[in-house]
Amino acid sequence: MVDALDQAPDGLIGGYHGNSLTVRILMIVFSSIALYNAIELFILLFLTFQSYRGLYFWTMLLSVVLGVIPHSIGYILEFFSLAPLWVSLTISTIGFYVMVPGQSVVLYSRLHLVVQSRRILRFVLWLIIVDAVILLIPTTILTFSTAYIQTDPFIRGYNVMERLQLAWFCCQEFVISGIYIYETVKLLQLMPDKDQRRTRIMYELLAINFVIILLDVGLLVVEYIGFYSLQTTLKPMVYSIKLKLEFGVLGKLVSLVHTSRSAPTSAEQDEYPQFVDPSQLTSDVTHAAPMDRVPRGMSAWNTISMESLPMSEQRIRPSTRSRISSESTYPS
């Protein structure tokens, strides 16, 4: 079942020709799980967020609606010859364009919660943009050329590019997840030992990022051993699982930020006289009250709005909420 580089992958042209019932069942199972996860995420997004705005919300929504769902449907139509080839290729290509870079944008949209360096944030943003341009366009050209022209140079180019773009995008997500893991470990080292809740959340974030990396590694293994039909149907399932994990990560990150802002540390306790309980303060008495203005260059698109979060995540003191709102901004 291993495809040579000079042979068109089984399933790309004229449907899947293999006789393996197991492969056919697995393709249907993978696609069904991906569609189920996508529909579930679509519902959860509208049930969870109070306001439908922000980079995270729209990227997650588009990755589900225009990414996972079209990608899964397109390849099912292609492998089982349920639609003309150009229809299935177009649908799956649209899903590919939105799903794969969209996953990286979702990762980026919450990166500012643990990374304070604008240089790192801008580097990640430009990495996503440049990689999308240099990988998506050649892959699309080679896909349609292989399907319709079917000459050896195009077939070989497609096989090479298919493996290259998958490995490249996986490495891109490795980099972003690595930044999360590095920054999370730094926060763990600065964390007071008595704060068990924050420690547990940080370890959960580490575990989730490691799971995302393992999913990418598994996808790479399936691709490089030559199971094209399984890899292309497994991919939307893997990305749907990663999106669900990302959805859980955001809640934990916001909870972590709320905890770190609302609970005074021992250093903060020392700043006040013994007869003052900092936890009972309703405003920041150490600084002048900030003006309620959005800094120049910042827009509502680049913020995680408190009103857009679940009600359970909004239960913090008003003074804490104002500080989180002023700090939870993305680089423009």
N, C-alpha and C positions, 0 to 999 in steps of 0.2 A: 504493500500500500504506500510505500515511500515514493514520492514523486521526484523524478529527476528535474534538474533546472531547465532542461530543454524540452520538457513535456508539460503541456497545459494541465493544471490541477484538475482532478476528477470532480466534476460538478460545476465548474466555471462555464463550460460550453455544453449546452444540451442536457443539462441536469445531471444528477448523480447516477453513474453507470455501474456502481459496485453491486455485488450480490449479497452483501452482508446485511442481514436483518438487524443485527445489533447496532450497526452504525446508523441505520435509518431510525431506529427507536431512540438512540441517544440524541440524534439531531432534533427530533421532535420534543424530547424531554428538555433539552437545553433551551430550546426556543420557548417552550411553554413556561419554564421557570423565569426566563427573562421577561416575558410579557406579564406574568403574574406580579413580579417584583415592580415592574414599571407602573402597572395600574395601581398597585398598593401605594407606591411612592407618590403618584399623582394625587390620590385621595388624601394622603397624610399631609402633603404640602398645604392643601387648602383648609384642612381641619386644624393644622398646628399654627400656622402663621396668622396673625391678626391683621396684618397689612401686607398686601401683595406687591412688594417693591424691594429693591436692593439687588446687587450683583449676585449674591448667593441664591436668592429665591429664583430669579429668572434663569440663571445658569442651570440650576438643578431642574427646573421645570422644562426647559428646552432640551436638556440632556435626556430626559425621560420621554417627552412627547415626540420630539423630532430626532432623537438619537437612538435609544434602545429599541423602541417600538418599530420604526421603519427598518432598522438594521436586521432585526429578527424576522420580520415579515418578508423583506426582500430576499433573504437567502432561502427561506422556506419555499417561496415562489420559484426561485431559481433552481434549487436542487431537485424539486419534485415536478418541475416543468408545468407549473400551474398558471403561468402567464408568459407573454412574450419576453424574450431575453432582455430587450432594452428597458422594459418596464421594471423587471426585477433588479437589474443592475442600477437603474436610476434611483429606485427606492432605497436599496442597500447603501448606495454611495452617499445619499443625503444623510442617512443614519450614521454612516461612518464619519462624515464631516462634522456632525454635531456631537456625537457620543464620545469620540476619543479625545479631541481637544477640550470638549466640555468638561470631562473628568478633571483635567489639569486645572481648568479655570475654577472649578468648584474647590479644589485644593487651595488654589491661590486666594480665593475670596475669604477664607478664614485664617490665612497665614498671619495677618497682622495681629491676631489675638495673642500670639506667642512670640512674634518677631517684631522688634522695634526699629530695626535698621531699614531706612528707606532704600539704601543701596541694594540690599538683598531682595527687598520686595520688587524693586524695579527690574532687577536681574531676572527674577522668576517670571515676571510679566513678559519681558521681551523674549525670554527663552521659549515661552509658550507660543507667542506670535510668530517668531521666526521659524520654529520647528513646524508649525502648522502650514506655513506657506511653502517651505522647501520639501515637505513630505506629502502633503495631500494632493497637490496638483500633479506631480509625476505619477503618483500611484493611480490617480483617476485616468490619466491618459493611457497608461500601460494596461489598465484593466479593460477599457473599451477596445483598445487596439488588439489585445490578445483574444477578446471575444469575437471580434468581427474581421480582423485582418489575418490573424493566426499564422504569422510568420515566425520563424525561429528566433530572430533577434527580439521581437516583442515578447514572445513567450518567456524567453530566458530573462529578459529585463523585468518582466512582471514577477517572476519567481524570486529574483534577487531583491526587488523593491518591496515585495510583500514581507519578506523576512526582515529586511532592513528597517522598514517603518515601524513594524511591531516592536522590534528590539529598541529602537530609538525612543519611541513613546514610553515604553516601559522604563528605560533609563531616566527619562525626564521625570516620571512619577517617583522613581527611586530617589532622585535628587530632592524633590519637594518633600517626600516623606522623611528623607534623611535630615532635612532641615528641621522638621517637626520633632523628630526624635532627639536631635542634638539640643534644641532649645528646651524641650521638655525635661531632659536630663539636667540641664542647667537650672531650671526652676526647681527641680527636686532637691538639688544641692542647697538652694537658698531657702528651702521650706522649713519652717519650724517642725520639730519632731512630734509635737503634741497635736498637730493638725492632721488627724487621721483621715478626715474626709477628703481634703485636698490631695493627700498622698495617694489615696485609692483612685481618685479621678485621674491623676497623672499616670499611674500605672495602667489604667484602662486605656488611656490615650496611646500609650506606648504599644500596648498589645494590639490595638486596632490598626495602627500604622504598620506593625509587623505583619499582620494578616493581609493587609493590602499588598505588601511586597511579595508575600508568598503566592497570592493569587496571580500576580503578574508573572512570577517565575513559572508557575504551572502552565500558564497560557503560552509562554515562550517554549517550554518543553514540547507541548503538543504541536506547535508550529514547526519546530525544527526537526521533529521526527517524521514529518511529512503527512500528517493527518489533516489535510486542508479542509475537508468538509466538516470535521469535528471542530477544528479550530475556529472556523468562521461562525459556527452556531454556538460554540462555547463562549466566544468573546462577548456577545451581548449579555449572556448570563453573568459572566464575571464582572462586567462593568455595572450591571444592575445591582449586584451584591456590594460592590465598592461604593456605589451611590447611597445604598441603604446604610452602610457603615459610616459614610460621611455625614449622613443625616443625624446619626447618633452622636458623632463626634462634635457637631456644632452645639448640641444641647449640653454636652459635658464641658466644652470650652467656655460657654457662656456661664454655666454654673460655677466653673472654676474662677472666672473673672469676678463674678458676683461675690463669691466667698472671700477672695483675696482683697476685695475693696471694702466689704462690709465688716469683716472681723478685724479689730485692731490687733496689731502685733505687739510683742513685748517692748519693742523699741518705741512704738507709738504711745504705749502706756507710760513710759518714762518721761514723755514730753509734757505731761500734765501733772498738776499737784495731786497728792494722794487722795484728797477729798473730791476729786473730779473723776467721774466714770465716763471715759470716752465713748463707750457703747451707747450712752444715752444722749449724746450730742446729735442735734438735728441739722447742723450746718457745719461747714468747715471754718473754724474760728482762727485758723493759722494763716489764712490767705484772704485777700479781698474777694468779694463775690464776683465771679466772672460774668462778663456781658453775654447775653444769650444771642450770640451771633455766630454764624458759620464762617470759619476762616476762609479767606480768599483762596480760590483754587480748589476748595472742597465742594462736593456736590452731594445731594441726597443719594445719588446712585452709588456712591462709594462708602456708604455707612450701613451698619446693621442697626436698623431702627428699633428702639425699645418697644414701640407699639406693634412692630411686626412679629415680635417673639411671642411664644405661648404665655398665657397668663401666669403659669407656674414659674416662669423665668423672670417675671416682672415684680415679684414680691420682695423688694428691697427698699431701704430707706430712700426718701427723696434726695437727700444729699449725695448718697452713693450713686443713685441713678444719673444725676447730673454729671458726676465725674466719669462714669462709664460711657455716657453718651458722647462726652467730649474726647474720650480716649479711643473709642471704637471707631476709628476712621481708617479708610484705605488710602494709600498714596494715589494721588491723581496722576 
